[in-house]
């Protein structure tokens, strides 16, 4: 008689790997907007607001499209090449032309109808006000279990 070891989680691990493979295959088939690289970002907390900064040099502010939800920000645009430059004979060109798109999932909910944007010197700055529920509220705890909000 042989001894067979029982690993109760081995079937779960196999299922996990199969599901990951399935989602990888599905995500590869989704139609995606061709992009020209990543836009460098900074996202930081200012207490009542989040601030998002994106470096997008050399683009007209009218060519930037920003959309928001309570949990995400989507920045899209296009770097256009001027028609007369295409006729020149280049020795080297490292500029990227084409559409870009970047979606950022936010760590906390924001008031997406109160977002403000500024574009100056190639830096896009978004001010993202937090919703009231996620702002830190100080609660004083007394010994008799009556809590009061400060």
C-alpha positions, 0 to 999 in steps of 0.5 A, a space after each residue: 500500500 502506498 502513501 498518498 499525501 493530501 494537499 487541500 489547497 492544490 486544486 485552488 492553486 490550479 484554479 487560480 492559475 487557470 483563471 489568471 491565464 483566462 483573464 490574460 487571454 481576454 485582456 489581450 483581445 480587447 481593442 486598445 487605443 495605441 499609445 505613445 508611452 506613459 505620461 509621468 504622474 504625481 498624486 499626493 494628498 493635501 488634506 481636503 484634496 488630492 493633487 494630480 500632476 501630469 507632465 505633458 510638454 509640447 501639447 496645446 491645452 485644447 488637445 487634452 481631454 480629461 474625464 473623471 469619476 468618483 474613483 478614477 481620472 482619465 487623461 487623453 490627447 494627441 501629439 500632432 506633427 505639423 504637415 510641413 515638417 513631414 516633408 523635411 529630410 530628417 537625420 534623427 527624430 526622437 519625438 513621439 506623435 500620436 494619441 495618448 491615454 492614461 487612466 488613474 485609479 484613485 485611492 479614495 473617492 473624490 467629488 468629480 463635479 468639482 475637479 479643477 484643472 490648470 495647464 502651465 509650462 507642460 504641467 497639467 495640475 488637477 485639484 481633486 476635492 475629497 468626498 466628505 465621507 473620506 475626510 479625516 474626522 476627529 472623534 473624541 471618545 469619552 469613558 462613558 461611551 458617548 462619542 462627539 465629533 469635533 
